């Protein structure tokens, strides 16, 4: 059974940084592309970042240059380093494979506010 467990969220001031982690299980992690997604209150879930099995990365325009996705295949974990956070980055953040598999995890809440 595929499972994703996200962690690392919190309340931060604008301009600050946060680092998110997502531990995956029940899947062939090392050969899978992985992504981060987010859902703000009242909005649809949106894609944020992608990392392929070979390490290629891509980002949504709204976060490019501020967020960095990475992975540790030995630990079946994908990371999202978020710098220069803005209030509009406030959302619940999720990880999943790309294309999507299994069910969504609980996510980790990121709130950017002064």
C-alpha positions in Angstrom: 0.0 0.0 0.0 1.4 3.3 -1.1 1.8 5.8 1.7 3.1 9.4 1.9 4.0 11.1 5.2 4.7 14.8 4.9 6.4 16.9 7.7 8.2 20.2 8.3 5.4 22.8 7.9 4.8 25.6 10.3 4.1 29.3 10.7 6.8 31.6 9.3 7.1 35.3 8.5 7.3 36.5 4.9 10.8 36.2 3.6 11.8 33.3 5.8 12.5 29.7 4.9 11.1 26.3 5.6 12.2 22.8 4.6 9.6 20.1 4.0 10.1 16.3 3.9 8.0 13.5 2.6 8.7 9.8 3.4 7.2 7.4 0.8 6.6 3.7 1.2 4.9 0.9 -0.7 6.3 2.0 -4.1 9.4 1.8 -6.2 10.7 5.1 -5.1 14.1 5.2 -6.8 12.6 4.8 -10.2 9.7 7.1 -9.7 9.3 10.8 -10.5 8.1 12.6 -7.4 6.3 15.9 -7.0 5.2 18.4 -4.4 1.7 19.8 -4.6 -0.2 22.3 -2.5 -3.8 23.3 -1.7 -4.8 26.7 -0.3 -8.1 27.2 1.4 -10.9 27.5 -1.1 -8.7 26.6 -4.0 -7.9 23.5 -6.0 -4.8 21.5 -5.4 -1.9 22.6 -7.6 1.4 21.2 -8.7 4.5 22.9 -7.2 7.6 21.0 -8.2 8.9 17.8 -9.8 12.0 15.7 -9.6 12.6 12.7 -11.9 14.4 9.6 -11.0 17.4 11.0 -12.8 17.3 14.2 -10.9 15.8 16.5 -13.5 13.7 19.2 -11.7 10.9 21.5 -12.8 8.9 24.1 -11.0 5.6 26.0 -11.2 6.3 29.6 -12.3 5.1 31.0 -9.0 7.8 29.2 -7.0 10.7 29.0 -9.5 13.9 30.5 -8.1 12.6 30.3 -4.5 11.9 26.6 -4.0 14.2 23.6 -4.5 13.1 20.0 -4.7 15.5 17.2 -4.0 15.4 13.5 -3.1 17.3 10.8 -1.1 16.6 7.4 -2.7 18.3 5.6 0.2 15.7 7.0 2.5 12.7 7.0 0.1 12.4 10.7 0.9 11.7 13.8 -1.1 12.4 17.3 0.2 11.2 20.8 -0.6 13.4 23.7 0.4 11.3 26.9 0.4 13.0 30.3 0.6 11.7 33.8 0.4 8.3 32.7 1.4 5.3 34.8 0.6 1.8 34.9 2.1 0.5 33.4 -1.1 2.5 30.3 -0.4 0.2 29.5 2.5 -1.3 26.1 1.9 -1.3 22.5 2.9 1.6 20.8 1.1 1.5 17.2 -0.2 3.9 14.9 -2.0 3.0 12.2 -4.5 4.5 10.4 -7.4 4.2 11.8 -10.9 1.9 10.6 -12.4 -0.2 10.4 -9.2 -0.5 7.1 -7.4 -2.4 5.8 -4.3 -4.0 8.2 -1.9 -2.9 11.6 -0.7 -1.3 11.8 2.7 -2.3 14.3 5.4 0.0 16.9 4.1 1.8 19.5 6.1 0.5 23.0 6.7 2.6 26.0 5.8 1.4 29.4 6.9 3.2 32.5 5.9 2.1 35.5 7.9 3.5 38.4 9.8 
